[in-house]
C-alpha cells in the first residue's frame, strides 16, 4: 500500500521557529490538495481542530498553529515580542511562508478573527475563502457584555482591571465552553478541553499576558471599518457559522457579514461559542460543501 495514502488521516505534530519563537502546529493531509489554515480562538489551541483535521484530511491539507502563549507554542514569550494581535498576525503570516502555504481557506474563530483578518487585509491574494465561527468584524457583534471592557480600554484603572480579569480563571475558562448552552446540549461538550486550556493559561506570567492581549482587542475593534472595506472590495467566498446561544459575540453579527458579503453562506446553529465541538457533523458538512463549491467557481 502506498505509504502516503495509508497515513492520509494521520496528524503530524510539528514545531518551527519563527523570529526566535517556537511555534507548535498540527498538520494533516496532502500539501498538494487545497489548504485550510485553522486559527483557534481564546482560550483554546490547535487541539480544537483535531477532529476536523482527521475528518477532512482525505481531500484537503489542513494546518493549525498555536499562538505564542497558547497550547504547545513557546511560553514565556521573549521580551522582544510585543504581545498584540498585530504581531501575532505578522508571525502567523511568516509561519505560512515558512511552510510554503501560498493560498488557503482561512478559518476564523474568536481570537482567530483579529489575527486572521489582518492576514486577509494585508495579503488578500493568499485567501481562497473565509470560514467564520463566532469571529466578529462589526460593532453589532459586541453586545452589552463588552461595554465595561470597552470603557476600560479607553480609561484603564487598577480597580477595573482586577474586576475584568475574572474571566482568566478556572470558572471563566470553563464558561467559554458551557456558558449559555441549554441542558440538552451540555453532554456534547468535551469536558477535558477547558481543563487543558486552563493548565496552559495558568502558567506563571501567562495570566497577565493574556489580559494584555485581551486589551489589545481595542485595535481589532478600531479596525472594523478596514475589515468591512476588505469584504466589500474583494468579496472573498465566505461561510459564516454561529451558535444562537453564543454569549460572547452576539448573533446580531451574522446579518452584518451578509451586508458586506451578500453571497456569504450563513448558518445559525442550535449551539453556543464552540459549535465545532457540539455540532461537529453539521459543521463538517457545511465546511466541506463550502470549500468544494468555492473551488468549483474559482
Helices and strands as residue ranges (DSSP letters): H 3-6, E 12-18, E 21-28, E 35-39, G 46-49, H 50-56, E 61-65, H 85-98, E 104-109, H 111-122, G 124-126, E 127-133, G 139-141, G 144-146, H 147-154, H 158-164, G 165-167, H 170-178, H 183-186, H 191-201, H 206-215, H 217-222, H 224-234, E 238-243, G 251-253, H 254-260, E 265-269, H 275-278, H 280-297
